[in-house]
Each structure stands twice: as C-alpha cells, then as structure tokens.
Amino acid sequence: MALKIRNVFSHRFERYGKVLSGYDTKELLDTLRQTSDKPAGGTIYTPGDAKLEALPIAKEFSTCAYGGMPVQLGYCNGNNTKLNCLEYHRGSELNIPADDIILLVAPLQSVKNGKIDSGAVEAFRAPAGTVVELYETTLHYAPCNDIRDGEVTDGFRVVIVLPKDTNTEKPQLDGTHNTEDKLLWAKNKWLIAHPDSSEAKQGAFVGISGQNIDIKAK
C-alpha cells in the first residue's frame, strides 16, 4: 500500500510540530541556493554554515523561536527517498525547505527500549518557504524528495536550525546508564537505524523493524 502523504498544515501534524509564521525566508533560501551544492546521489549535511548564520534571520530564530538560546543554521541537501533511520534531539528542530519536501516522522513515545516499528511513521509534505518546527519528541531524519504525479522531484535544499553544536562530535560516555546511551550517535543526537541502512553498517544502534520506507514505492 502506498504511503499516505499529508500536509504540515493538517490537524494530523499537530502532534509532531507546527508551521511558524512571521519569518521572511527569501534571503535565507536565496543564499542557500547560491552557496550550497545539491548532490544527485545521496545527501550532504552541514550542522552550521557561516553564510547562513551571518544573515539577520539567524538572530530572529535565536531570539524568537528559541527564546534567546544559541542556535546553529546548517543545511541538508540532495536526493533521498528512504527512511533509513530515525533521530531525536533535546530541543526543537526547524526545517526551512527551498524545495517542496516530504518529512517522515514518528512519535518518540512509540520507542520502547530503543525499538520502533516503521509502521508508526507518517509522511507530511512541507512546501518550499515554510518554517516547520519539529518538536523534540518527534522522530525524524533526512528529508525526502517530493512526489508529484507519481514522479520523484529533482532533489532538495533545506535549512536546518538546531540548538548550537547539535550533530557535532559525540561526547565520551563514562558508562551505560540506560538504553538511550546506546543510541547516542553525535552531540545531542540519538539515532535508531534500520538494518538496511548505511548507518547500521557503521555501527549505529539497530532498532527499526518493518520495511525501510521508500516514498517512491507504489
């Protein structure tokens, strides 16, 4: 059965996040398009980009969206159609797409001892130019290309805003307090991998059962 794709403006998305109004994203997305690559195969991710962080909107996000907390503005660009992993952070994440994208998300409450079935995952379309907040209790990972008339669109560029230093070098643990410690993959990044993912082959905690969702599957 084909995956049902809803919209981030739908009532169904309210458990996962919300669309933030009042931000002019034109300069931000123009800068992203002009200064970052969009690989044809796979994705690239940069936690913090100096050109984006120098724009006035970066301070707006810090002051208004995060209540004065320090933030980083980076990006995730490329082409992707699969789930592969689910991650979460302490603190919300903002996604500001320069192209229409599909977000695959699930509730953190569905994770039990680091395990989750991919049947808990839902898909939502985020239109270009929107500022989408994903709550810290929302599992997510790399955006997916949009699907239009049954065809995969030509990749994406997405600004990613997170608390400062998220997704940088993993801290050293002095032991295992609980199952969550096994999921820690980078600073402020807990990751659950599907066994078919490249992250699983790199040693990430394997906890996603069921199919590795592919949004282009018929």
LOFIKE-643199 format. One record per residue (C-alpha): residue in three letters; residue number from 1; x, y, z. Coordinates in nm, 3 decimals, m for minus. Layout:
residues N
+-----+-----+---------+---------+---------+
! res !   n !       x !       y !       z !
+-----+-----+---------+---------+---------+
! ALA ! NUM !       X !       Y !       Z !
...
+-----+-----+---------+---------+---------+
END
This chain:
residues 218
+-----+-----+---------+---------+---------+
! res !   n !       x !       y !       z !
+-----+-----+---------+---------+---------+
! MET !   1 !   0.000 !   0.000 !   0.000 !
! ALA !   2 !   0.131 !   0.342 !  m0.098 !
! LEU !   3 !   0.227 !   0.572 !   0.189 !
! LYS !   4 !  m0.035 !   0.840 !   0.257 !
! ILE !   5 !   0.121 !   1.186 !   0.237 !
! ARG !   6 !  m0.050 !   1.462 !   0.432 !
! ASN !   7 !   0.041 !   1.831 !   0.465 !
! VAL !   8 !   0.223 !   2.001 !   0.753 !
! PHE !   9 !  m0.075 !   2.237 !   0.778 !
! SER !  10 !  m0.305 !   1.944 !   0.858 !
! HIS !  11 !  m0.451 !   1.874 !   1.201 !
! ARG !  12 !  m0.269 !   1.539 !   1.195 !
! PHE !  13 !   0.070 !   1.714 !   1.206 !
! GLU !  14 !  m0.004 !   1.893 !   1.534 !
! ARG !  15 !   0.135 !   1.608 !   1.745 !
! TYR !  16 !   0.470 !   1.638 !   1.565 !
! GLY !  17 !   0.519 !   2.012 !   1.524 !
! LYS !  18 !   0.382 !   2.327 !   1.368 !
! VAL !  19 !   0.444 !   2.582 !   1.094 !
! LEU !  20 !   0.589 !   2.908 !   1.230 !
! SER !  21 !   0.461 !   3.232 !   1.079 !
! GLY !  22 !   0.615 !   3.579 !   1.069 !
! TYR !  23 !   0.955 !   3.494 !   0.917 !
! ASP !  24 !   1.070 !   3.623 !   0.576 !
! THR !  25 !   1.277 !   3.334 !   0.439 !
! LYS !  26 !   1.358 !   3.475 !   0.094 !
! GLU !  27 !   1.714 !   3.595 !   0.166 !
! LEU !  28 !   1.787 !   3.279 !   0.364 !
! LEU !  29 !   1.676 !   3.044 !   0.087 !
! ASP !  30 !   1.834 !   3.253 !  m0.190 !
! THR !  31 !   2.166 !   3.229 !  m0.004 !
! LEU !  32 !   2.122 !   2.854 !   0.040 !
! ARG !  33 !   2.057 !   2.805 !  m0.331 !
! GLN !  34 !   2.352 !   3.021 !  m0.434 !
! THR !  35 !   2.614 !   2.885 !  m0.195 !
! SER !  36 !   2.540 !   2.513 !  m0.139 !
! ASP !  37 !   2.552 !   2.203 !  m0.356 !
! LYS !  38 !   2.265 !   1.962 !  m0.421 !
! PRO !  39 !   2.418 !   1.620 !  m0.493 !
! ALA !  40 !   2.236 !   1.395 !  m0.737 !
! GLY !  41 !   2.316 !   1.083 !  m0.539 !
! GLY !  42 !   2.261 !   1.084 !  m0.163 !
! THR !  43 !   2.259 !   1.379 !   0.074 !
! ILE !  44 !   2.504 !   1.617 !   0.239 !
! TYR !  45 !   2.462 !   1.771 !   0.582 !
! THR !  46 !   2.638 !   2.068 !   0.739 !
! PRO !  47 !   2.550 !   2.145 !   1.104 !
! GLY !  48 !   2.648 !   2.513 !   1.089 !
! ASP !  49 !   2.714 !   2.732 !   0.785 !
! ALA !  50 !   2.877 !   3.073 !   0.834 !
! LYS !  51 !   2.696 !   3.236 !   0.540 !
! LEU !  52 !   2.355 !   3.138 !   0.673 !
! GLU !  53 !   2.441 !   3.224 !   1.031 !
! ALA !  54 !   2.551 !   3.575 !   0.925 !
! LEU !  55 !   2.201 !   3.662 !   0.798 !
! PRO !  56 !   1.963 !   3.871 !   1.016 !
! ILE !  57 !   1.710 !   3.587 !   1.028 !
! ALA !  58 !   1.957 !   3.376 !   1.228 !
! LYS !  59 !   1.921 !   3.616 !   1.522 !
! GLU !  60 !   1.544 !   3.616 !   1.475 !
! PHE !  61 !   1.535 !   3.238 !   1.511 !
! SER !  62 !   1.758 !   3.251 !   1.819 !
! THR !  63 !   1.556 !   3.526 !   1.986 !
! CYS !  64 !   1.203 !   3.429 !   1.891 !
! ALA !  65 !   1.189 !   3.058 !   1.800 !
! TYR !  66 !   1.435 !   2.953 !   2.074 !
! GLY !  67 !   1.373 !   3.224 !   2.334 !
! GLY !  68 !   1.728 !   3.359 !   2.326 !
! MET !  69 !   1.910 !   3.025 !   2.317 !
! PRO !  70 !   2.216 !   2.997 !   2.088 !
! VAL !  71 !   2.140 !   2.816 !   1.764 !
! GLN !  72 !   2.314 !   2.693 !   1.451 !
! LEU !  73 !   2.193 !   2.723 !   1.091 !
! GLY !  74 !   2.308 !   2.449 !   0.858 !
! TYR !  75 !   2.157 !   2.253 !   0.573 !
! CYS !  76 !   2.068 !   1.911 !   0.437 !
! ASN !  77 !   2.070 !   1.892 !   0.057 !
! GLY !  78 !   2.049 !   1.623 !  m0.206 !
! ASN !  79 !   1.825 !   1.337 !  m0.307 !
! ASN !  80 !   1.664 !   1.081 !  m0.077 !
! THR !  81 !   1.353 !   0.865 !  m0.084 !
! LYS !  82 !   1.407 !   0.628 !   0.211 !
! LEU !  83 !   1.355 !   0.633 !   0.586 !
! ASN !  84 !   1.686 !   0.462 !   0.682 !
! CYS !  85 !   1.698 !   0.600 !   1.039 !
! LEU !  86 !   1.509 !   0.800 !   1.298 !
! GLU !  87 !   1.672 !   1.055 !   1.528 !
! TYR !  88 !   1.576 !   1.299 !   1.800 !
! HIS !  89 !   1.733 !   1.587 !   1.994 !
! ARG !  90 !   1.688 !   1.781 !   2.314 !
! GLY !  91 !   1.516 !   2.087 !   2.171 !
! SER !  92 !   1.309 !   2.152 !   1.861 !
! GLU !  93 !   1.446 !   2.145 !   1.506 !
! LEU !  94 !   1.341 !   2.390 !   1.235 !
! ASN !  95 !   1.328 !   2.281 !   0.870 !
! ILE !  96 !   1.304 !   2.556 !   0.608 !
! PRO !  97 !   1.291 !   2.396 !   0.262 !
! ALA !  98 !   1.391 !   2.572 !  m0.058 !
! ASP !  99 !   1.203 !   2.298 !  m0.246 !
! ASP ! 100 !   0.891 !   2.104 !  m0.157 !
! ILE ! 101 !   0.990 !   1.805 !   0.058 !
! ILE ! 102 !   0.838 !   1.512 !   0.241 !
! LEU ! 103 !   0.914 !   1.461 !   0.610 !
! LEU ! 104 !   0.895 !   1.111 !   0.759 !
! VAL ! 105 !   0.818 !   1.138 !   1.130 !
! ALA ! 106 !   0.706 !   0.928 !   1.425 !
! PRO ! 107 !   0.633 !   0.991 !   1.795 !
! LEU ! 108 !   0.918 !   0.933 !   2.039 !
! GLN ! 109 !   0.660 !   0.773 !   2.268 !
! SER ! 110 !   0.644 !   0.479 !   2.026 !
! VAL ! 111 !   1.005 !   0.384 !   2.107 !
! LYS ! 112 !   1.036 !   0.104 !   2.362 !
! ASN ! 113 !   1.387 !   0.005 !   2.474 !
! GLY ! 114 !   1.528 !   0.164 !   2.160 !
! LYS ! 115 !   1.292 !  m0.025 !   1.929 !
! ILE ! 116 !   1.022 !   0.104 !   1.697 !
! ASP ! 117 !   0.827 !  m0.043 !   1.405 !
! SER ! 118 !   0.832 !   0.160 !   1.085 !
! GLY ! 119 !   0.454 !   0.128 !   1.077 !
! ALA ! 120 !   0.449 !   0.414 !   1.329 !
! VAL ! 121 !   0.600 !   0.651 !   1.071 !
! GLU ! 122 !   0.383 !   0.910 !   0.893 !
! ALA ! 123 !   0.459 !   1.132 !   0.593 !
! PHE ! 124 !   0.397 !   1.505 !   0.558 !
! ARG ! 125 !   0.464 !   1.743 !   0.270 !
! ALA ! 126 !   0.636 !   2.071 !   0.363 !
! PRO ! 127 !   0.607 !   2.338 !   0.091 !
! ALA ! 128 !   0.906 !   2.548 !  m0.007 !
! GLY ! 129 !   0.948 !   2.859 !   0.208 !
! THR ! 130 !   0.768 !   2.731 !   0.516 !
! VAL ! 131 !   0.933 !   2.728 !   0.859 !
! VAL ! 132 !   0.847 !   2.390 !   1.008 !
! GLU ! 133 !   0.914 !   2.323 !   1.374 !
! LEU ! 134 !   0.965 !   1.958 !   1.471 !
! TYR ! 135 !   0.919 !   1.910 !   1.844 !
! GLU ! 136 !   1.191 !   1.733 !   2.041 !
! THR ! 137 !   0.952 !   1.441 !   2.088 !
! THR ! 138 !   0.931 !   1.394 !   1.710 !
! LEU ! 139 !   1.148 !   1.128 !   1.550 !
! HIS ! 140 !   1.274 !   1.234 !   1.208 !
! TYR ! 141 !   1.575 !   1.206 !   0.978 !
! ALA ! 142 !   1.688 !   1.337 !   0.638 !
! PRO ! 143 !   1.410 !   1.493 !   0.429 !
! CYS ! 144 !   1.281 !   1.310 !   0.123 !
! ASN ! 145 !   1.225 !   1.434 !  m0.229 !
! ASP ! 146 !   0.866 !   1.529 !  m0.302 !
! ILE ! 147 !   0.642 !   1.311 !  m0.518 !
! ARG ! 148 !   0.435 !   1.481 !  m0.785 !
! ASP ! 149 !   0.206 !   1.291 !  m1.024 !
! GLY ! 150 !   0.381 !   0.972 !  m0.921 !
! GLU ! 151 !   0.727 !   1.103 !  m1.006 !
! VAL ! 152 !   1.014 !   1.190 !  m0.770 !
! THR ! 153 !   1.113 !   1.556 !  m0.790 !
! ASP ! 154 !   1.466 !   1.680 !  m0.857 !
! GLY ! 155 !   1.614 !   1.683 !  m0.508 !
! PHE ! 156 !   1.600 !   1.942 !  m0.232 !
! ARG ! 157 !   1.782 !   2.202 !  m0.027 !
! VAL ! 158 !   1.668 !   2.250 !   0.332 !
! VAL ! 159 !   1.796 !   2.487 !   0.603 !
! ILE ! 160 !   1.821 !   2.305 !   0.936 !
! VAL ! 161 !   1.813 !   2.508 !   1.260 !
! LEU ! 162 !   1.907 !   2.339 !   1.587 !
! PRO ! 163 !   2.047 !   2.423 !   1.931 !
! LYS ! 164 !   2.413 !   2.521 !   1.899 !
! ASP ! 165 !   2.664 !   2.235 !   1.846 !
! THR ! 166 !   2.399 !   1.969 !   1.780 !
! ASN ! 167 !   2.521 !   1.692 !   1.545 !
! THR ! 168 !   2.887 !   1.769 !   1.613 !
! GLU ! 169 !   3.139 !   1.534 !   1.774 !
! LYS ! 170 !   2.991 !   1.270 !   2.003 !
! PRO ! 171 !   3.073 !   1.315 !   2.373 !
! GLN ! 172 !   3.255 !   1.040 !   2.558 !
! LEU ! 173 !   3.028 !   0.835 !   2.782 !
! ASP ! 174 !   3.160 !   0.712 !   3.116 !
! GLY ! 175 !   2.933 !   0.411 !   3.113 !
! THR ! 176 !   2.588 !   0.300 !   3.008 !
! HIS ! 177 !   2.314 !   0.442 !   3.227 !
! ASN ! 178 !   2.027 !   0.302 !   3.021 !
! THR ! 179 !   1.923 !   0.200 !   2.670 !
! GLU ! 180 !   1.924 !   0.560 !   2.549 !
! ASP ! 181 !   2.302 !   0.582 !   2.591 !
! LYS ! 182 !   2.335 !   0.315 !   2.321 !
! LEU ! 183 !   2.151 !   0.543 !   2.079 !
! LEU ! 184 !   2.381 !   0.845 !   2.119 !
! TRP ! 185 !   2.540 !   0.899 !   1.777 !
! ALA ! 186 !   2.665 !   1.260 !   1.799 !
! LYS ! 187 !   2.627 !   1.556 !   2.032 !
! ASN ! 188 !   2.257 !   1.599 !   2.110 !
! LYS ! 189 !   2.169 !   1.331 !   1.854 !
! TRP ! 190 !   2.013 !   0.998 !   1.945 !
! LEU ! 191 !   1.980 !   0.766 !   1.645 !
! ILE ! 192 !   1.786 !   0.449 !   1.571 !
! ALA ! 193 !   1.881 !   0.273 !   1.247 !
! HIS ! 194 !   1.702 !   0.036 !   1.012 !
! PRO ! 195 !   1.910 !  m0.278 !   0.947 !
! ASP ! 196 !   1.923 !  m0.195 !   0.574 !
! SER ! 197 !   2.077 !   0.149 !   0.630 !
! SER ! 198 !   2.440 !   0.250 !   0.583 !
! GLU ! 199 !   2.434 !   0.388 !   0.938 !
! ALA ! 200 !   2.365 !   0.037 !   1.069 !
! LYS ! 201 !   2.672 !  m0.088 !   0.884 !
! GLN ! 202 !   2.870 !   0.192 !   1.052 !
! GLY ! 203 !   2.769 !   0.068 !   1.396 !
! ALA ! 204 !   2.453 !   0.266 !   1.471 !
! PHE ! 205 !   2.201 !   0.107 !   1.708 !
! VAL ! 206 !   1.961 !  m0.106 !   1.502 !
! GLY ! 207 !   1.610 !  m0.063 !   1.635 !
! ILE ! 208 !   1.373 !  m0.002 !   1.342 !
! SER ! 209 !   1.176 !  m0.311 !   1.242 !
! GLY ! 210 !   0.945 !  m0.347 !   0.945 !
! GLN ! 211 !   1.012 !  m0.213 !   0.599 !
! ASN ! 212 !   1.263 !   0.060 !   0.526 !
! ILE ! 213 !   1.001 !   0.301 !   0.395 !
! ASP ! 214 !   1.061 !   0.428 !   0.041 !
! ILE ! 215 !   0.833 !   0.715 !  m0.060 !
! LYS ! 216 !   0.862 !   0.623 !  m0.431 !
! ALA ! 217 !   0.727 !   0.271 !  m0.369 !
! LYS ! 218 !   0.396 !   0.212 !  m0.545 !
+-----+-----+---------+---------+---------+
END
